[in-house]
Amino acid sequence: MSAHDITCRELVEVITDFLEGALPVEQRDLVERHLAMCTWCATYLDQMRHTLRVTGQLREDDVPEPVLDALSHLFRTRHTHQGDA
Ligand SMILES: [Zn+2]
């Protein structure tokens, strides 16, 4: 633990930039270090990566229901998360 560690909330805020490769190297390094020790965020990253890939390639009416479920679950989780924090 150090002042340079980021929190789960900070990771969620930059995850899109991280996936797009838009993060500065310094921040990217912090995210990767956090992912190495946080199962929740590692799982979250997997879901985001999968969701972006799927929604980026398929038309809306081609998205299978399980993906839509996962998406709405993600949004619900994020709102709950913010409320708790
Ligand atoms: Zn985390």
PDB file of the backbone (N, CA, C, O) and the ligand in Angstrom, with CONECT records:
HET     ZN  A 101       1
ATOM      1  N   MET A   1       0.823  -1.208   0.000  1.00  0.00           N
ATOM      2  CA  MET A   1       0.000   0.000   0.000  1.00  0.00           C
ATOM      3  C   MET A   1       0.867   1.272   0.000  1.00  0.00           C
ATOM      4  O   MET A   1       1.828   1.380   0.761  1.00  0.00           O
ATOM      5  N   SER A   2       0.514   2.209  -0.850  1.00  0.00           N
ATOM      6  CA  SER A   2       1.223   3.484  -0.861  1.00  0.00           C
ATOM      7  C   SER A   2       0.301   4.556  -1.400  1.00  0.00           C
ATOM      8  O   SER A   2      -0.797   4.255  -1.869  1.00  0.00           O
ATOM      9  N   ALA A   3       0.730   5.788  -1.340  1.00  0.00           N
ATOM     10  CA  ALA A   3      -0.076   6.902  -1.818  1.00  0.00           C
ATOM     11  C   ALA A   3      -0.257   6.834  -3.329  1.00  0.00           C
ATOM     12  O   ALA A   3      -1.114   7.510  -3.897  1.00  0.00           O
ATOM     13  N   HIS A   4       0.561   6.008  -3.966  1.00  0.00           N
ATOM     14  CA  HIS A   4       0.489   5.922  -5.418  1.00  0.00           C
ATOM     15  C   HIS A   4      -0.516   4.880  -5.897  1.00  0.00           C
ATOM     16  O   HIS A   4      -0.794   4.769  -7.091  1.00  0.00           O
ATOM     17  N   ASP A   5      -1.056   4.117  -4.945  1.00  0.00           N
ATOM     18  CA  ASP A   5      -2.051   3.133  -5.343  1.00  0.00           C
ATOM     19  C   ASP A   5      -3.362   3.825  -5.680  1.00  0.00           C
ATOM     20  O   ASP A   5      -3.744   4.800  -5.033  1.00  0.00           O
ATOM     21  N   ILE A   6      -4.053   3.313  -6.700  1.00  0.00           N
ATOM     22  CA  ILE A   6      -5.354   3.865  -7.032  1.00  0.00           C
ATOM     23  C   ILE A   6      -6.433   3.006  -6.385  1.00  0.00           C
ATOM     24  O   ILE A   6      -6.191   1.849  -6.043  1.00  0.00           O
ATOM     25  N   THR A   7      -7.610   3.568  -6.220  1.00  0.00           N
ATOM     26  CA  THR A   7      -8.719   2.838  -5.640  1.00  0.00           C
ATOM     27  C   THR A   7      -9.551   2.190  -6.750  1.00  0.00           C
ATOM     28  O   THR A   7      -9.379   2.493  -7.931  1.00  0.00           O
ATOM     29  N   CYS A   8     -10.453   1.294  -6.349  1.00  0.00           N
ATOM     30  CA  CYS A   8     -11.345   0.646  -7.302  1.00  0.00           C
ATOM     31  C   CYS A   8     -12.152   1.702  -8.054  1.00  0.00           C
ATOM     32  O   CYS A   8     -12.374   1.591  -9.260  1.00  0.00           O
ATOM     33  N   ARG A   9     -12.580   2.713  -7.333  1.00  0.00           N
ATOM     34  CA  ARG A   9     -13.409   3.753  -7.942  1.00  0.00           C
ATOM     35  C   ARG A   9     -12.613   4.507  -9.012  1.00  0.00           C
ATOM     36  O   ARG A   9     -13.139   4.804 -10.084  1.00  0.00           O
ATOM     37  N   GLU A  10     -11.366   4.810  -8.723  1.00  0.00           N
ATOM     38  CA  GLU A  10     -10.528   5.508  -9.700  1.00  0.00           C
ATOM     39  C   GLU A  10     -10.288   4.641 -10.921  1.00  0.00           C
ATOM     40  O   GLU A  10     -10.244   5.128 -12.051  1.00  0.00           O
ATOM     41  N   LEU A  11     -10.133   3.349 -10.676  1.00  0.00           N
ATOM     42  CA  LEU A  11      -9.929   2.436 -11.797  1.00  0.00           C
ATOM     43  C   LEU A  11     -11.149   2.425 -12.711  1.00  0.00           C
ATOM     44  O   LEU A  11     -11.021   2.476 -13.934  1.00  0.00           O
ATOM     45  N   VAL A  12     -12.335   2.359 -12.103  1.00  0.00           N
ATOM     46  CA  VAL A  12     -13.569   2.346 -12.901  1.00  0.00           C
ATOM     47  C   VAL A  12     -13.676   3.612 -13.750  1.00  0.00           C
ATOM     48  O   VAL A  12     -14.151   3.575 -14.885  1.00  0.00           O
ATOM     49  N   GLU A  13     -13.227   4.729 -13.182  1.00  0.00           N
ATOM     50  CA  GLU A  13     -13.328   6.008 -13.898  1.00  0.00           C
ATOM     51  C   GLU A  13     -12.423   6.068 -15.128  1.00  0.00           C
ATOM     52  O   GLU A  13     -12.741   6.753 -16.099  1.00  0.00           O
ATOM     53  N   VAL A  14     -11.292   5.349 -15.089  1.00  0.00           N
ATOM     54  CA  VAL A  14     -10.340   5.452 -16.204  1.00  0.00           C
ATOM     55  C   VAL A  14     -10.330   4.201 -17.079  1.00  0.00           C
ATOM     56  O   VAL A  14      -9.532   4.086 -18.009  1.00  0.00           O
ATOM     57  N   ILE A  15     -11.241   3.254 -16.763  1.00  0.00           N
ATOM     58  CA  ILE A  15     -11.176   1.958 -17.441  1.00  0.00           C
ATOM     59  C   ILE A  15     -11.366   2.086 -18.954  1.00  0.00           C
ATOM     60  O   ILE A  15     -10.744   1.353 -19.724  1.00  0.00           O
ATOM     61  N   THR A  16     -12.221   3.010 -19.377  1.00  0.00           N
ATOM     62  CA  THR A  16     -12.451   3.164 -20.818  1.00  0.00           C
ATOM     63  C   THR A  16     -11.190   3.661 -21.523  1.00  0.00           C
ATOM     64  O   THR A  16     -10.806   3.153 -22.577  1.00  0.00           O
ATOM     65  N   ASP A  17     -10.561   4.660 -20.920  1.00  0.00           N
ATOM     66  CA  ASP A  17      -9.307   5.169 -21.486  1.00  0.00           C
ATOM     67  C   ASP A  17      -8.248   4.074 -21.492  1.00  0.00           C
ATOM     68  O   ASP A  17      -7.464   3.947 -22.433  1.00  0.00           O
ATOM     69  N   PHE A  18      -8.247   3.287 -20.419  1.00  0.00           N
ATOM     70  CA  PHE A  18      -7.277   2.192 -20.315  1.00  0.00           C
ATOM     71  C   PHE A  18      -7.462   1.215 -21.470  1.00  0.00           C
ATOM     72  O   PHE A  18      -6.496   0.801 -22.110  1.00  0.00           O
ATOM     73  N   LEU A  19      -8.718   0.852 -21.725  1.00  0.00           N
ATOM     74  CA  LEU A  19      -9.021  -0.109 -22.790  1.00  0.00           C
ATOM     75  C   LEU A  19      -8.709   0.464 -24.166  1.00  0.00           C
ATOM     76  O   LEU A  19      -8.347  -0.266 -25.089  1.00  0.00           O
ATOM     77  N   GLU A  20      -8.855   1.777 -24.292  1.00  0.00           N
ATOM     78  CA  GLU A  20      -8.587   2.417 -25.585  1.00  0.00           C
ATOM     79  C   GLU A  20      -7.120   2.760 -25.757  1.00  0.00           C
ATOM     80  O   GLU A  20      -6.705   3.235 -26.814  1.00  0.00           O
ATOM     81  N   GLY A  21      -6.335   2.518 -24.718  1.00  0.00           N
ATOM     82  CA  GLY A  21      -4.912   2.823 -24.784  1.00  0.00           C
ATOM     83  C   GLY A  21      -4.645   4.314 -24.698  1.00  0.00           C
ATOM     84  O   GLY A  21      -3.598   4.792 -25.135  1.00  0.00           O
ATOM     85  N   ALA A  22      -5.613   5.058 -24.124  1.00  0.00           N
ATOM     86  CA  ALA A  22      -5.508   6.510 -24.087  1.00  0.00           C
ATOM     87  C   ALA A  22      -4.900   7.017 -22.777  1.00  0.00           C
ATOM     88  O   ALA A  22      -4.707   8.221 -22.605  1.00  0.00           O
ATOM     89  N   LEU A  23      -4.601   6.110 -21.867  1.00  0.00           N
ATOM     90  CA  LEU A  23      -4.037   6.527 -20.586  1.00  0.00           C
ATOM     91  C   LEU A  23      -2.543   6.800 -20.698  1.00  0.00           C
ATOM     92  O   LEU A  23      -1.834   6.120 -21.441  1.00  0.00           O
ATOM     93  N   PRO A  24      -2.066   7.801 -19.958  1.00  0.00           N
ATOM     94  CA  PRO A  24      -0.614   8.019 -19.885  1.00  0.00           C
ATOM     95  C   PRO A  24       0.050   6.782 -19.270  1.00  0.00           C
ATOM     96  O   PRO A  24      -0.545   6.093 -18.441  1.00  0.00           O
ATOM     97  N   VAL A  25       1.266   6.516 -19.680  1.00  0.00           N
ATOM     98  CA  VAL A  25       1.979   5.321 -19.215  1.00  0.00           C
ATOM     99  C   VAL A  25       1.966   5.204 -17.695  1.00  0.00           C
ATOM    100  O   VAL A  25       1.788   4.117 -17.147  1.00  0.00           O
ATOM    101  N   GLU A  26       2.154   6.328 -17.028  1.00  0.00           N
ATOM    102  CA  GLU A  26       2.209   6.341 -15.575  1.00  0.00           C
ATOM    103  C   GLU A  26       0.920   5.790 -14.956  1.00  0.00           C
ATOM    104  O   GLU A  26       0.954   4.957 -14.051  1.00  0.00           O
ATOM    105  N   GLN A  27      -0.211   6.273 -15.465  1.00  0.00           N
ATOM    106  CA  GLN A  27      -1.507   5.849 -14.943  1.00  0.00           C
ATOM    107  C   GLN A  27      -1.815   4.409 -15.318  1.00  0.00           C
ATOM    108  O   GLN A  27      -2.410   3.649 -14.554  1.00  0.00           O
ATOM    109  N   ARG A  28      -1.387   4.068 -16.517  1.00  0.00           N
ATOM    110  CA  ARG A  28      -1.582   2.730 -17.024  1.00  0.00           C
ATOM    111  C   ARG A  28      -0.889   1.720 -16.110  1.00  0.00           C
ATOM    112  O   ARG A  28      -1.411   0.643 -15.823  1.00  0.00           O
ATOM    113  N   ASP A  29       0.276   2.102 -15.677  1.00  0.00           N
ATOM    114  CA  ASP A  29       1.056   1.258 -14.780  1.00  0.00           C
ATOM    115  C   ASP A  29       0.321   1.054 -13.456  1.00  0.00           C
ATOM    116  O   ASP A  29       0.293  -0.050 -12.913  1.00  0.00           O
ATOM    117  N   LEU A  30      -0.270   2.132 -12.946  1.00  0.00           N
ATOM    118  CA  LEU A  30      -1.016   2.057 -11.697  1.00  0.00           C
ATOM    119  C   LEU A  30      -2.226   1.139 -11.840  1.00  0.00           C
ATOM    120  O   LEU A  30      -2.535   0.344 -10.952  1.00  0.00           O
ATOM    121  N   VAL A  31      -2.903   1.270 -12.981  1.00  0.00           N
ATOM    122  CA  VAL A  31      -4.080   0.440 -13.236  1.00  0.00           C
ATOM    123  C   VAL A  31      -3.672  -1.031 -13.284  1.00  0.00           C
ATOM    124  O   VAL A  31      -4.334  -1.889 -12.701  1.00  0.00           O
ATOM    125  N   GLU A  32      -2.585  -1.306 -13.981  1.00  0.00           N
ATOM    126  CA  GLU A  32      -2.145  -2.693 -14.107  1.00  0.00           C
ATOM    127  C   GLU A  32      -1.738  -3.269 -12.758  1.00  0.00           C
ATOM    128  O   GLU A  32      -1.983  -4.442 -12.475  1.00  0.00           O
ATOM    129  N   ARG A  33      -1.116  -2.437 -11.928  1.00  0.00           N
ATOM    130  CA  ARG A  33      -0.733  -2.909 -10.595  1.00  0.00           C
ATOM    131  C   ARG A  33      -1.961  -3.192  -9.751  1.00  0.00           C
ATOM    132  O   ARG A  33      -1.991  -4.167  -8.999  1.00  0.00           O
ATOM    133  N   HIS A  34      -2.980  -2.339  -9.873  1.00  0.00           N
ATOM    134  CA  HIS A  34      -4.211  -2.537  -9.119  1.00  0.00           C
ATOM    135  C   HIS A  34      -4.900  -3.827  -9.572  1.00  0.00           C
ATOM    136  O   HIS A  34      -5.393  -4.604  -8.755  1.00  0.00           O
ATOM    137  N   LEU A  35      -4.920  -4.035 -10.887  1.00  0.00           N
ATOM    138  CA  LEU A  35      -5.577  -5.216 -11.441  1.00  0.00           C
ATOM    139  C   LEU A  35      -4.907  -6.500 -10.958  1.00  0.00           C
ATOM    140  O   LEU A  35      -5.559  -7.529 -10.785  1.00  0.00           O
ATOM    141  N   ALA A  36      -3.601  -6.420 -10.746  1.00  0.00           N
ATOM    142  CA  ALA A  36      -2.854  -7.599 -10.329  1.00  0.00           C
ATOM    143  C   ALA A  36      -3.238  -8.040  -8.917  1.00  0.00           C
ATOM    144  O   ALA A  36      -3.045  -9.200  -8.551  1.00  0.00           O
ATOM    145  N   MET A  37      -3.782  -7.111  -8.126  1.00  0.00           N
ATOM    146  CA  MET A  37      -4.074  -7.478  -6.738  1.00  0.00           C
ATOM    147  C   MET A  37      -5.555  -7.352  -6.389  1.00  0.00           C
ATOM    148  O   MET A  37      -5.943  -7.597  -5.247  1.00  0.00           O
ATOM    149  N   CYS A  38      -6.381  -6.974  -7.358  1.00  0.00           N
ATOM    150  CA  CYS A  38      -7.801  -6.788  -7.063  1.00  0.00           C
ATOM    151  C   CYS A  38      -8.654  -7.657  -7.987  1.00  0.00           C
ATOM    152  O   CYS A  38      -8.780  -7.372  -9.178  1.00  0.00           O
ATOM    153  N   THR A  39      -9.228  -8.701  -7.437  1.00  0.00           N
ATOM    154  CA  THR A  39     -10.036  -9.624  -8.230  1.00  0.00           C
ATOM    155  C   THR A  39     -11.262  -8.939  -8.805  1.00  0.00           C
ATOM    156  O   THR A  39     -11.650  -9.188  -9.947  1.00  0.00           O
ATOM    157  N   TRP A  40     -11.875  -8.064  -7.995  1.00  0.00           N
ATOM    158  CA  TRP A  40     -13.102  -7.396  -8.443  1.00  0.00           C
ATOM    159  C   TRP A  40     -12.823  -6.592  -9.709  1.00  0.00           C
ATOM    160  O   TRP A  40     -13.581  -6.680 -10.675  1.00  0.00           O
ATOM    161  N   CYS A  41     -11.756  -5.817  -9.716  1.00  0.00           N
ATOM    162  CA  CYS A  41     -11.452  -4.967 -10.861  1.00  0.00           C
ATOM    163  C   CYS A  41     -10.969  -5.795 -12.053  1.00  0.00           C
ATOM    164  O   CYS A  41     -11.229  -5.440 -13.202  1.00  0.00           O
ATOM    165  N   ALA A  42     -10.276  -6.882 -11.785  1.00  0.00           N
ATOM    166  CA  ALA A  42      -9.835  -7.755 -12.874  1.00  0.00           C
ATOM    167  C   ALA A  42     -11.053  -8.327 -13.590  1.00  0.00           C
ATOM    168  O   ALA A  42     -11.082  -8.403 -14.818  1.00  0.00           O
ATOM    169  N   THR A  43     -12.057  -8.728 -12.814  1.00  0.00           N
ATOM    170  CA  THR A  43     -13.292  -9.247 -13.390  1.00  0.00           C
ATOM    171  C   THR A  43     -14.033  -8.146 -14.147  1.00  0.00           C
ATOM    172  O   THR A  43     -14.562  -8.366 -15.236  1.00  0.00           O
ATOM    173  N   TYR A  44     -14.056  -6.980 -13.554  1.00  0.00           N
ATOM    174  CA  TYR A  44     -14.719  -5.830 -14.175  1.00  0.00           C
ATOM    175  C   TYR A  44     -14.071  -5.506 -15.519  1.00  0.00           C
ATOM    176  O   TYR A  44     -14.766  -5.239 -16.499  1.00  0.00           O
ATOM    177  N   LEU A  45     -12.748  -5.529 -15.562  1.00  0.00           N
ATOM    178  CA  LEU A  45     -12.026  -5.247 -16.801  1.00  0.00           C
ATOM    179  C   LEU A  45     -12.374  -6.278 -17.869  1.00  0.00           C
ATOM    180  O   LEU A  45     -12.590  -5.936 -19.031  1.00  0.00           O
ATOM    181  N   ASP A  46     -12.425  -7.540 -17.461  1.00  0.00           N
ATOM    182  CA  ASP A  46     -12.791  -8.605 -18.392  1.00  0.00           C
ATOM    183  C   ASP A  46     -14.164  -8.347 -19.004  1.00  0.00           C
ATOM    184  O   ASP A  46     -14.356  -8.477 -20.212  1.00  0.00           O
ATOM    185  N   GLN A  47     -15.109  -7.983 -18.149  1.00  0.00           N
ATOM    186  CA  GLN A  47     -16.477  -7.720 -18.618  1.00  0.00           C
ATOM    187  C   GLN A  47     -16.512  -6.531 -19.567  1.00  0.00           C
ATOM    188  O   GLN A  47     -17.176  -6.576 -20.603  1.00  0.00           O
ATOM    189  N   MET A  48     -15.803  -5.476 -19.216  1.00  0.00           N
ATOM    190  CA  MET A  48     -15.774  -4.275 -20.044  1.00  0.00           C
ATOM    191  C   MET A  48     -15.145  -4.566 -21.398  1.00  0.00           C
ATOM    192  O   MET A  48     -15.640  -4.130 -22.437  1.00  0.00           O
ATOM    193  N   ARG A  49     -14.054  -5.304 -21.366  1.00  0.00           N
ATOM    194  CA  ARG A  49     -13.342  -5.649 -22.585  1.00  0.00           C
ATOM    195  C   ARG A  49     -14.270  -6.439 -23.500  1.00  0.00           C
ATOM    196  O   ARG A  49     -14.363  -6.170 -24.697  1.00  0.00           O
ATOM    197  N   HIS A  50     -14.950  -7.416 -22.915  1.00  0.00           N
ATOM    198  CA  HIS A  50     -15.864  -8.263 -23.660  1.00  0.00           C
ATOM    199  C   HIS A  50     -17.026  -7.432 -24.208  1.00  0.00           C
ATOM    200  O   HIS A  50     -17.395  -7.561 -25.375  1.00  0.00           O
ATOM    201  N   THR A  51     -17.588  -6.591 -23.367  1.00  0.00           N
ATOM    202  CA  THR A  51     -18.731  -5.769 -23.759  1.00  0.00           C
ATOM    203  C   THR A  51     -18.362  -4.829 -24.899  1.00  0.00           C
ATOM    204  O   THR A  51     -19.110  -4.698 -25.868  1.00  0.00           O
ATOM    205  N   LEU A  52     -17.206  -4.173 -24.785  1.00  0.00           N
ATOM    206  CA  LEU A  52     -16.770  -3.247 -25.825  1.00  0.00           C
ATOM    207  C   LEU A  52     -16.565  -3.978 -27.139  1.00  0.00           C
ATOM    208  O   LEU A  52     -16.936  -3.484 -28.203  1.00  0.00           O
ATOM    209  N   ARG A  53     -15.969  -5.160 -27.056  1.00  0.00           N
ATOM    210  CA  ARG A  53     -15.707  -5.935 -28.262  1.00  0.00           C
ATOM    211  C   ARG A  53     -17.023  -6.327 -28.920  1.00  0.00           C
ATOM    212  O   ARG A  53     -17.191  -6.192 -30.132  1.00  0.00           O
ATOM    213  N   VAL A  54     -17.944  -6.809 -28.110  1.00  0.00           N
ATOM    214  CA  VAL A  54     -19.227  -7.270 -28.631  1.00  0.00           C
ATOM    215  C   VAL A  54     -20.040  -6.107 -29.195  1.00  0.00           C
ATOM    216  O   VAL A  54     -20.531  -6.179 -30.322  1.00  0.00           O
ATOM    217  N   THR A  55     -20.181  -5.045 -28.420  1.00  0.00           N
ATOM    218  CA  THR A  55     -21.009  -3.928 -28.875  1.00  0.00           C
ATOM    219  C   THR A  55     -20.329  -3.184 -30.014  1.00  0.00           C
ATOM    220  O   THR A  55     -21.000  -2.507 -30.793  1.00  0.00           O
ATOM    221  N   GLY A  56     -19.012  -3.296 -30.123  1.00  0.00           N
ATOM    222  CA  GLY A  56     -18.299  -2.616 -31.194  1.00  0.00           C
ATOM    223  C   GLY A  56     -18.421  -3.346 -32.513  1.00  0.00           C
ATOM    224  O   GLY A  56     -18.206  -2.762 -33.575  1.00  0.00           O
ATOM    225  N   GLN A  57     -18.764  -4.621 -32.452  1.00  0.00           N
ATOM    226  CA  GLN A  57     -18.797  -5.410 -33.672  1.00  0.00           C
ATOM    227  C   GLN A  57     -20.199  -5.756 -34.143  1.00  0.00           C
ATOM    228  O   GLN A  57     -20.419  -6.013 -35.327  1.00  0.00           O
ATOM    229  N   LEU A  58     -21.135  -5.761 -33.222  1.00  0.00           N
ATOM    230  CA  LEU A  58     -22.470  -6.216 -33.577  1.00  0.00           C
ATOM    231  C   LEU A  58     -23.457  -5.063 -33.664  1.00  0.00           C
ATOM    232  O   LEU A  58     -23.314  -4.050 -32.979  1.00  0.00           O
ATOM    233  N   ARG A  59     -24.466  -5.237 -34.521  1.00  0.00           N
ATOM    234  CA  ARG A  59     -25.559  -4.276 -34.527  1.00  0.00           C
ATOM    235  C   ARG A  59     -26.409  -4.510 -33.289  1.00  0.00           C
ATOM    236  O   ARG A  59     -26.377  -5.584 -32.688  1.00  0.00           O
ATOM    237  N   GLU A  60     -27.165  -3.496 -32.921  1.00  0.00           N
ATOM    238  CA  GLU A  60     -27.917  -3.559 -31.671  1.00  0.00           C
ATOM    239  C   GLU A  60     -28.842  -4.775 -31.612  1.00  0.00           C
ATOM    240  O   GLU A  60     -28.953  -5.436 -30.579  1.00  0.00           O
ATOM    241  N   ASP A  61     -29.507  -5.060 -32.741  1.00  0.00           N
ATOM    242  CA  ASP A  61     -30.465  -6.165 -32.713  1.00  0.00           C
ATOM    243  C   ASP A  61     -29.767  -7.525 -32.810  1.00  0.00           C
ATOM    244  O   ASP A  61     -30.426  -8.564 -32.780  1.00  0.00           O
ATOM    245  N   ASP A  62     -28.457  -7.519 -32.923  1.00  0.00           N
ATOM    246  CA  ASP A  62     -27.720  -8.771 -32.930  1.00  0.00           C
ATOM    247  C   ASP A  62     -27.165  -9.132 -31.555  1.00  0.00           C
ATOM    248  O   ASP A  62     -26.690 -10.245 -31.330  1.00  0.00           O
ATOM    249  N   VAL A  63     -27.239  -8.162 -30.641  1.00  0.00           N
ATOM    250  CA  VAL A  63     -26.695  -8.409 -29.309  1.00  0.00           C
ATOM    251  C   VAL A  63     -27.560  -9.436 -28.575  1.00  0.00           C
ATOM    252  O   VAL A  63     -28.752  -9.212 -28.367  1.00  0.00           O
ATOM    253  N   PRO A  64     -26.964 -10.548 -28.190  1.00  0.00           N
ATOM    254  CA  PRO A  64     -27.724 -11.574 -27.478  1.00  0.00           C
ATOM    255  C   PRO A  64     -28.156 -11.101 -26.096  1.00  0.00           C
ATOM    256  O   PRO A  64     -27.495 -10.273 -25.470  1.00  0.00           O
ATOM    257  N   GLU A  65     -29.273 -11.640 -25.637  1.00  0.00           N
ATOM    258  CA  GLU A  65     -29.827 -11.187 -24.363  1.00  0.00           C
ATOM    259  C   GLU A  65     -28.862 -11.247 -23.173  1.00  0.00           C
ATOM    260  O   GLU A  65     -28.842 -10.331 -22.352  1.00  0.00           O
ATOM    261  N   PRO A  66     -28.074 -12.298 -23.074  1.00  0.00           N
ATOM    262  CA  PRO A  66     -27.143 -12.343 -21.933  1.00  0.00           C
ATOM    263  C   PRO A  66     -26.238 -11.120 -21.871  1.00  0.00           C
ATOM    264  O   PRO A  66     -25.880 -10.668 -20.784  1.00  0.00           O
ATOM    265  N   VAL A  67     -25.864 -10.578 -23.038  1.00  0.00           N
ATOM    266  CA  VAL A  67     -25.011  -9.385 -23.062  1.00  0.00           C
ATOM    267  C   VAL A  67     -25.781  -8.177 -22.571  1.00  0.00           C
ATOM    268  O   VAL A  67     -25.248  -7.367 -21.812  1.00  0.00           O
ATOM    269  N   LEU A  68     -27.024  -8.045 -22.993  1.00  0.00           N
ATOM    270  CA  LEU A  68     -27.860  -6.938 -22.531  1.00  0.00           C
ATOM    271  C   LEU A  68     -28.054  -7.032 -21.023  1.00  0.00           C
ATOM    272  O   LEU A  68     -28.024  -6.021 -20.321  1.00  0.00           O
ATOM    273  N   ASP A  69     -28.252  -8.245 -20.533  1.00  0.00           N
ATOM    274  CA  ASP A  69     -28.379  -8.455 -19.095  1.00  0.00           C
ATOM    275  C   ASP A  69     -27.119  -7.992 -18.382  1.00  0.00           C
ATOM    276  O   ASP A  69     -27.178  -7.294 -17.370  1.00  0.00           O
ATOM    277  N   ALA A  70     -25.971  -8.400 -18.934  1.00  0.00           N
ATOM    278  CA  ALA A  70     -24.695  -8.031 -18.320  1.00  0.00           C
ATOM    279  C   ALA A  70     -24.519  -6.529 -18.309  1.00  0.00           C
ATOM    280  O   ALA A  70     -24.017  -5.960 -17.340  1.00  0.00           O
ATOM    281  N   LEU A  71     -24.937  -5.881 -19.401  1.00  0.00           N
ATOM    282  CA  LEU A  71     -24.827  -4.433 -19.501  1.00  0.00           C
ATOM    283  C   LEU A  71     -25.669  -3.731 -18.440  1.00  0.00           C
ATOM    284  O   LEU A  71     -25.181  -2.856 -17.726  1.00  0.00           O
ATOM    285  N   SER A  72     -26.919  -4.117 -18.346  1.00  0.00           N
ATOM    286  CA  SER A  72     -27.789  -3.453 -17.383  1.00  0.00           C
ATOM    287  C   SER A  72     -27.317  -3.761 -15.963  1.00  0.00           C
ATOM    288  O   SER A  72     -27.468  -2.941 -15.058  1.00  0.00           O
ATOM    289  N   HIS A  73     -26.744  -4.951 -15.779  1.00  0.00           N
ATOM    290  CA  HIS A  73     -26.192  -5.284 -14.470  1.00  0.00           C
ATOM    291  C   HIS A  73     -25.023  -4.361 -14.139  1.00  0.00           C
ATOM    292  O   HIS A  73     -24.890  -3.885 -13.012  1.00  0.00           O
ATOM    293  N   LEU A  74     -24.184  -4.118 -15.136  1.00  0.00           N
ATOM    294  CA  LEU A  74     -23.032  -3.231 -14.950  1.00  0.00           C
ATOM    295  C   LEU A  74     -23.484  -1.845 -14.541  1.00  0.00           C
ATOM    296  O   LEU A  74     -22.926  -1.248 -13.621  1.00  0.00           O
ATOM    297  N   PHE A  75     -24.509  -1.327 -15.232  1.00  0.00           N
ATOM    298  CA  PHE A  75     -24.970   0.017 -14.928  1.00  0.00           C
ATOM    299  C   PHE A  75     -25.565   0.074 -13.521  1.00  0.00           C
ATOM    300  O   PHE A  75     -25.317   1.016 -12.768  1.00  0.00           O
ATOM    301  N   ARG A  76     -26.355  -0.952 -13.177  1.00  0.00           N
ATOM    302  CA  ARG A  76     -26.923  -0.997 -11.827  1.00  0.00           C
ATOM    303  C   ARG A  76     -25.813  -1.033 -10.794  1.00  0.00           C
ATOM    304  O   ARG A  76     -25.844  -0.307  -9.800  1.00  0.00           O
ATOM    305  N   THR A  77     -24.821  -1.899 -11.048  1.00  0.00           N
ATOM    306  CA  THR A  77     -23.713  -2.059 -10.101  1.00  0.00           C
ATOM    307  C   THR A  77     -22.987  -0.741  -9.898  1.00  0.00           C
ATOM    308  O   THR A  77     -22.609  -0.385  -8.782  1.00  0.00           O
ATOM    309  N   ARG A  78     -22.795  -0.006 -11.025  1.00  0.00           N
ATOM    310  CA  ARG A  78     -22.044   1.224 -10.929  1.00  0.00           C
ATOM    311  C   ARG A  78     -22.793   2.252 -10.088  1.00  0.00           C
ATOM    312  O   ARG A  78     -22.189   2.975  -9.296  1.00  0.00           O
ATOM    313  N   HIS A  79     -24.114   2.313 -10.266  1.00  0.00           N
ATOM    314  CA  HIS A  79     -24.879   3.278  -9.490  1.00  0.00           C
ATOM    315  C   HIS A  79     -24.849   2.914  -8.013  1.00  0.00           C
ATOM    316  O   HIS A  79     -24.659   3.777  -7.155  1.00  0.00           O
ATOM    317  N   THR A  80     -25.041   1.620  -7.718  1.00  0.00           N
ATOM    318  CA  THR A  80     -24.999   1.167  -6.342  1.00  0.00           C
ATOM    319  C   THR A  80     -23.645   1.479  -5.723  1.00  0.00           C
ATOM    320  O   THR A  80     -23.538   1.934  -4.584  1.00  0.00           O
ATOM    321  N   HIS A  81     -22.612   1.213  -6.525  1.00  0.00           N
ATOM    322  CA  HIS A  81     -21.244   1.421  -6.074  1.00  0.00           C
ATOM    323  C   HIS A  81     -21.031   2.873  -5.645  1.00  0.00           C
ATOM    324  O   HIS A  81     -20.450   3.152  -4.596  1.00  0.00           O
ATOM    325  N   GLN A  82     -21.518   3.788  -6.486  1.00  0.00           N
ATOM    326  CA  GLN A  82     -21.319   5.202  -6.201  1.00  0.00           C
ATOM    327  C   GLN A  82     -22.089   5.600  -4.940  1.00  0.00           C
ATOM    328  O   GLN A  82     -21.613   6.386  -4.122  1.00  0.00           O
ATOM    329  N   GLY A  83     -23.283   5.039  -4.810  1.00  0.00           N
ATOM    330  CA  GLY A  83     -24.093   5.374  -3.655  1.00  0.00           C
ATOM    331  C   GLY A  83     -23.436   4.916  -2.354  1.00  0.00           C
ATOM    332  O   GLY A  83     -23.489   5.608  -1.337  1.00  0.00           O
ATOM    333  N   ASP A  84     -22.824   3.748  -2.408  1.00  0.00           N
ATOM    334  CA  ASP A  84     -22.180   3.200  -1.217  1.00  0.00           C
ATOM    335  C   ASP A  84     -20.915   3.968  -0.842  1.00  0.00           C
ATOM    336  O   ASP A  84     -20.599   4.156   0.333  1.00  0.00           O
ATOM    337  N   ALA A  85     -20.203   4.404  -1.880  1.00  0.00           N
ATOM    338  CA  ALA A  85     -18.925   5.069  -1.627  1.00  0.00           C
ATOM    339  C   ALA A  85     -19.133   6.526  -1.306  1.00  0.00           C
ATOM    340  O   ALA A  85     -18.167   7.249  -1.063  1.00  0.00           O
TER     341      ALA A  85
HETATM  342 ZN    ZN A 101     -10.129  -2.779  -7.373  1.00  0.00          ZN2+
END
